[in-house]
Each structure stands twice: as C-alpha cells, then as structure tokens.
C-alpha cells in the first residue's frame, strides 16, 4: 500500500508540473520511477508516456477555455513529431537506459539555463502571441500586430521534439515551451497551453513503441494516471493566475532540481554527496 500511495503522490506532483509548465510530467515521473520506485532505467523512460496523454488533455482543456493556447499550432507540432517519436523510441534499445537518462539530464539543465536568461531578459508582462499564416490563434480576434510563422517552422520544431520525446521518454514540452517563447515570441502561458496540445499527440506513438519494446510498467502507469488528472487541473489554474516572469523562473528552478538530481544519480555521485 505504501508503494501505491507513493506512486499516486508522484502522479499528483507530475500533473501539477504538467499543467503549470506544459511539460507533460515526464520530467518528474521518469526520475521518480527510477530513483524512488527503483524501476529499471528503460522502464523509467517508457512508463511516463501513457501517463502523459490524460495529463496533457486535462491541462490543454484548461488553457483552451481561457483562450491561452493555439489549437492549430499545437496540432501541427504534434502531428509533425509522430514519426520521429517512433524513431526516437526505437533508438533507445541500442544505446542503453543509463546513456538515455544522462542525455536527459544534460538537456534539462541546458533548458533551465535558457529559461533563466529569458526570465531576467524580458519584462514581466505577456508578449504578443503567434498566429499561423492563415488565421489568428484560437479564441482571439485577428490582429495585424501579431508575429506570424510558417507551418514549415512548426513542422521542424515538431519533428525535433518528437525525436527527443520518443528517445527520452518525455512529452517534449521542455523543448517546445522554450522554443515558442524564445524564437516565436509566444507569451509563456500560450506556449504552455500549445505545448500541452502537442505533447498529448506525441505521447501516442511513443507509448505504442515503448509498450511493444516492453518498457512500460502498466501497474505503475495506471496509478500515476489517477494522480495526474487533478494535478494537471490545479497546475493550470496556478499558472494562469501567475505573472510571466514568475512562471519562467519557476520553470527553470524545477528543471535545475530534476536535471541535477538525475545527473548525480546516474553518474554515481549521489551517494558521495550524501
């Protein structure tokens, strides 16, 4: 029973981070499954993926209701990453779980540094969102002042995100959110909402591939799902009520903790530090 309650708590925390930061929750569940529940590395990589879908759908719905997500951009990002997500998941069997998790830690820490730079470089207000070439973002009126991007740019971002999502067993939001805010000038809340739409789609092929490879522990996954749904609703509510700079710096702080924890564990330094 203690293990089940611990797993449920991990799911709740994962859902809160998912709804608040648009990351899908894999950044929390992957190291937690590995380090707290003691699962093998590849199981820690594969098990979060089926949990990401209900978490992402719940969070995305909250943002869409507030007009804080671009539905079409999210769909384009998600669909363009489906094939590369399968490729990324398939590649994990050739490199080993430890290498995958070390790569995850390095990428997480890099993303954290980038979000800190964004948080202090930009004013603590919302920046203009991005509309696709053929119309405005969901829930907003046409505005000629909006920055515009091509479907081609979104396809490239989606393809890269899908590769990393499948390879690392994560939703890909830790890539999408910084890219949308830095390169396409989405405000942070719209980037988070759009990311949740994309990673909900990306989680499907990755889940199927990792399940076929035997990397999903369904008993853990089902308990996590029970926790992530209410957590995602709570996280979205917190984020939608917070200032942009606060969200960016909180996002970065969460990434630093997770990335350092995972890196120290996989490099064998955790015991030395304790």
Secondary structure as a PSIPRED ss2 file (coil, helix, strand):
# PSIPRED VFORMAT (PSIPRED V4.0)

   1 X C   1.000  0.000  0.000
   2 X H   0.000  1.000  0.000
   3 X H   0.000  1.000  0.000
   4 X H   0.000  1.000  0.000
   5 X H   0.000  1.000  0.000
   6 X H   0.000  1.000  0.000
   7 X H   0.000  1.000  0.000
   8 X H   0.000  1.000  0.000
   9 X H   0.000  1.000  0.000
  10 X H   0.000  1.000  0.000
  11 X H   0.000  1.000  0.000
  12 X H   0.000  1.000  0.000
  13 X H   0.000  1.000  0.000
  14 X H   0.000  1.000  0.000
  15 X H   0.000  1.000  0.000
  16 X H   0.000  1.000  0.000
  17 X H   0.000  1.000  0.000
  18 X H   0.000  1.000  0.000
  19 X H   0.000  1.000  0.000
  20 X H   0.000  1.000  0.000
  21 X H   0.000  1.000  0.000
  22 X C   1.000  0.000  0.000
  23 X C   1.000  0.000  0.000
  24 X C   1.000  0.000  0.000
  25 X C   1.000  0.000  0.000
  26 X H   0.000  1.000  0.000
  27 X H   0.000  1.000  0.000
  28 X H   0.000  1.000  0.000
  29 X H   0.000  1.000  0.000
  30 X H   0.000  1.000  0.000
  31 X H   0.000  1.000  0.000
  32 X H   0.000  1.000  0.000
  33 X H   0.000  1.000  0.000
  34 X H   0.000  1.000  0.000
  35 X H   0.000  1.000  0.000
  36 X C   1.000  0.000  0.000
  37 X C   1.000  0.000  0.000
  38 X C   1.000  0.000  0.000
  39 X C   1.000  0.000  0.000
  40 X C   1.000  0.000  0.000
  41 X H   0.000  1.000  0.000
  42 X H   0.000  1.000  0.000
  43 X H   0.000  1.000  0.000
  44 X H   0.000  1.000  0.000
  45 X H   0.000  1.000  0.000
  46 X H   0.000  1.000  0.000
  47 X H   0.000  1.000  0.000
  48 X H   0.000  1.000  0.000
  49 X H   0.000  1.000  0.000
  50 X H   0.000  1.000  0.000
  51 X H   0.000  1.000  0.000
  52 X H   0.000  1.000  0.000
  53 X H   0.000  1.000  0.000
  54 X H   0.000  1.000  0.000
  55 X H   0.000  1.000  0.000
  56 X H   0.000  1.000  0.000
  57 X H   0.000  1.000  0.000
  58 X H   0.000  1.000  0.000
  59 X H   0.000  1.000  0.000
  60 X H   0.000  1.000  0.000
  61 X H   0.000  1.000  0.000
  62 X H   0.000  1.000  0.000
  63 X H   0.000  1.000  0.000
  64 X H   0.000  1.000  0.000
  65 X H   0.000  1.000  0.000
  66 X C   1.000  0.000  0.000
  67 X C   1.000  0.000  0.000
  68 X C   1.000  0.000  0.000
  69 X C   1.000  0.000  0.000
  70 X C   1.000  0.000  0.000
  71 X H   0.000  1.000  0.000
  72 X H   0.000  1.000  0.000
  73 X H   0.000  1.000  0.000
  74 X H   0.000  1.000  0.000
  75 X H   0.000  1.000  0.000
  76 X H   0.000  1.000  0.000
  77 X H   0.000  1.000  0.000
  78 X H   0.000  1.000  0.000
  79 X H   0.000  1.000  0.000
  80 X H   0.000  1.000  0.000
  81 X C   1.000  0.000  0.000
  82 X H   0.000  1.000  0.000
  83 X H   0.000  1.000  0.000
  84 X H   0.000  1.000  0.000
  85 X H   0.000  1.000  0.000
  86 X H   0.000  1.000  0.000
  87 X H   0.000  1.000  0.000
  88 X H   0.000  1.000  0.000
  89 X H   0.000  1.000  0.000
  90 X H   0.000  1.000  0.000
  91 X H   0.000  1.000  0.000
  92 X H   0.000  1.000  0.000
  93 X H   0.000  1.000  0.000
  94 X H   0.000  1.000  0.000
  95 X H   0.000  1.000  0.000
  96 X C   1.000  0.000  0.000
  97 X H   0.000  1.000  0.000
  98 X H   0.000  1.000  0.000
  99 X H   0.000  1.000  0.000
 100 X H   0.000  1.000  0.000
 101 X H   0.000  1.000  0.000
 102 X H   0.000  1.000  0.000
 103 X H   0.000  1.000  0.000
 104 X H   0.000  1.000  0.000
 105 X H   0.000  1.000  0.000
 106 X H   0.000  1.000  0.000
 107 X H   0.000  1.000  0.000
 108 X H   0.000  1.000  0.000
 109 X H   0.000  1.000  0.000
 110 X H   0.000  1.000  0.000
 111 X H   0.000  1.000  0.000
 112 X H   0.000  1.000  0.000
 113 X H   0.000  1.000  0.000
 114 X H   0.000  1.000  0.000
 115 X H   0.000  1.000  0.000
 116 X H   0.000  1.000  0.000
 117 X H   0.000  1.000  0.000
 118 X H   0.000  1.000  0.000
 119 X H   0.000  1.000  0.000
 120 X H   0.000  1.000  0.000
 121 X H   0.000  1.000  0.000
 122 X C   1.000  0.000  0.000
 123 X C   1.000  0.000  0.000
 124 X C   1.000  0.000  0.000
 125 X C   1.000  0.000  0.000
 126 X C   1.000  0.000  0.000
 127 X C   1.000  0.000  0.000
 128 X C   1.000  0.000  0.000
 129 X C   1.000  0.000  0.000
 130 X E   0.000  0.000  1.000
 131 X E   0.000  0.000  1.000
 132 X E   0.000  0.000  1.000
 133 X C   1.000  0.000  0.000
 134 X C   1.000  0.000  0.000
 135 X C   1.000  0.000  0.000
 136 X C   1.000  0.000  0.000
 137 X C   1.000  0.000  0.000
 138 X C   1.000  0.000  0.000
 139 X C   1.000  0.000  0.000
 140 X C   1.000  0.000  0.000
 141 X C   1.000  0.000  0.000
 142 X C   1.000  0.000  0.000
 143 X C   1.000  0.000  0.000
 144 X C   1.000  0.000  0.000
 145 X C   1.000  0.000  0.000
 146 X C   1.000  0.000  0.000
 147 X E   0.000  0.000  1.000
 148 X E   0.000  0.000  1.000
 149 X E   0.000  0.000  1.000
 150 X C   1.000  0.000  0.000
 151 X H   0.000  1.000  0.000
 152 X H   0.000  1.000  0.000
 153 X H   0.000  1.000  0.000
 154 X H   0.000  1.000  0.000
 155 X H   0.000  1.000  0.000
 156 X H   0.000  1.000  0.000
 157 X H   0.000  1.000  0.000
 158 X H   0.000  1.000  0.000
 159 X H   0.000  1.000  0.000
 160 X H   0.000  1.000  0.000
 161 X H   0.000  1.000  0.000
 162 X H   0.000  1.000  0.000
 163 X H   0.000  1.000  0.000
 164 X H   0.000  1.000  0.000
 165 X H   0.000  1.000  0.000
 166 X H   0.000  1.000  0.000
 167 X H   0.000  1.000  0.000
 168 X H   0.000  1.000  0.000
 169 X C   1.000  0.000  0.000
 170 X C   1.000  0.000  0.000
 171 X C   1.000  0.000  0.000
 172 X C   1.000  0.000  0.000
 173 X H   0.000  1.000  0.000
 174 X H   0.000  1.000  0.000
 175 X H   0.000  1.000  0.000
 176 X H   0.000  1.000  0.000
 177 X H   0.000  1.000  0.000
 178 X H   0.000  1.000  0.000
 179 X H   0.000  1.000  0.000
 180 X H   0.000  1.000  0.000
 181 X H   0.000  1.000  0.000
 182 X H   0.000  1.000  0.000
 183 X C   1.000  0.000  0.000
 184 X C   1.000  0.000  0.000
 185 X C   1.000  0.000  0.000
 186 X C   1.000  0.000  0.000
 187 X C   1.000  0.000  0.000
 188 X H   0.000  1.000  0.000
 189 X H   0.000  1.000  0.000
 190 X H   0.000  1.000  0.000
 191 X H   0.000  1.000  0.000
 192 X H   0.000  1.000  0.000
 193 X H   0.000  1.000  0.000
 194 X H   0.000  1.000  0.000
 195 X H   0.000  1.000  0.000
 196 X H   0.000  1.000  0.000
 197 X H   0.000  1.000  0.000
 198 X H   0.000  1.000  0.000
 199 X H   0.000  1.000  0.000
 200 X H   0.000  1.000  0.000
 201 X H   0.000  1.000  0.000
 202 X H   0.000  1.000  0.000
 203 X H   0.000  1.000  0.000
 204 X H   0.000  1.000  0.000
 205 X H   0.000  1.000  0.000
 206 X H   0.000  1.000  0.000
 207 X H   0.000  1.000  0.000
 208 X H   0.000  1.000  0.000
 209 X H   0.000  1.000  0.000
 210 X H   0.000  1.000  0.000
 211 X H   0.000  1.000  0.000
 212 X H   0.000  1.000  0.000
 213 X C   1.000  0.000  0.000
 214 X C   1.000  0.000  0.000
 215 X C   1.000  0.000  0.000
 216 X C   1.000  0.000  0.000
 217 X C   1.000  0.000  0.000
 218 X H   0.000  1.000  0.000
 219 X H   0.000  1.000  0.000
 220 X H   0.000  1.000  0.000
 221 X H   0.000  1.000  0.000
 222 X H   0.000  1.000  0.000
 223 X H   0.000  1.000  0.000
 224 X H   0.000  1.000  0.000
 225 X H   0.000  1.000  0.000
 226 X H   0.000  1.000  0.000
 227 X H   0.000  1.000  0.000
 228 X H   0.000  1.000  0.000
 229 X H   0.000  1.000  0.000
 230 X H   0.000  1.000  0.000
 231 X H   0.000  1.000  0.000
 232 X H   0.000  1.000  0.000
 233 X H   0.000  1.000  0.000
 234 X H   0.000  1.000  0.000
 235 X H   0.000  1.000  0.000
 236 X H   0.000  1.000  0.000
 237 X H   0.000  1.000  0.000
 238 X H   0.000  1.000  0.000
 239 X H   0.000  1.000  0.000
 240 X H   0.000  1.000  0.000
 241 X C   1.000  0.000  0.000
 242 X C   1.000  0.000  0.000
 243 X C   1.000  0.000  0.000
 244 X H   0.000  1.000  0.000
 245 X H   0.000  1.000  0.000
 246 X H   0.000  1.000  0.000
 247 X H   0.000  1.000  0.000
 248 X H   0.000  1.000  0.000
 249 X H   0.000  1.000  0.000
 250 X H   0.000  1.000  0.000
 251 X H   0.000  1.000  0.000
 252 X H   0.000  1.000  0.000
 253 X H   0.000  1.000  0.000
 254 X H   0.000  1.000  0.000
 255 X H   0.000  1.000  0.000
 256 X H   0.000  1.000  0.000
 257 X H   0.000  1.000  0.000
 258 X H   0.000  1.000  0.000
 259 X H   0.000  1.000  0.000
 260 X H   0.000  1.000  0.000
 261 X H   0.000  1.000  0.000
 262 X H   0.000  1.000  0.000
 263 X H   0.000  1.000  0.000
 264 X H   0.000  1.000  0.000
 265 X H   0.000  1.000  0.000
 266 X H   0.000  1.000  0.000
 267 X C   1.000  0.000  0.000
 268 X C   1.000  0.000  0.000
 269 X C   1.000  0.000  0.000
 270 X H   0.000  1.000  0.000
 271 X H   0.000  1.000  0.000
 272 X H   0.000  1.000  0.000
 273 X H   0.000  1.000  0.000
 274 X C   1.000  0.000  0.000
